[in-house]
Amino acid sequence: MSASTITLPAETSAAEVFAFPQRPKDRLRIALHKLEEALNAQARASADFRAAMGELKTKVGTMQEGVIAYRDALERTAIEIDRAVKKAKELQETAQRMVPQG
């Protein structure tokens, strides 16, 4: 049996077994091909990541606008509540003056 071929039992014949390249040139070619595939996969992943970050930035900006609008609405509501409390106290004082004491 030579170093470049492997014999397997018949039950594993469905899987193809490739011999390890013997020539340095072949090993280098395969390694460069695998490196190119990995770099391409990394470039795709980086592009997907950048797209996701852009989408996140948009969503956060939209959420920030909503939070600012909500905060402004709460401030207006607090001002209206303060006015209502003040008016209620004034009415209570007026009602107490109108009702004869005791």
Beta strands, then each sheet from edge to edge (+ up, - down):
end
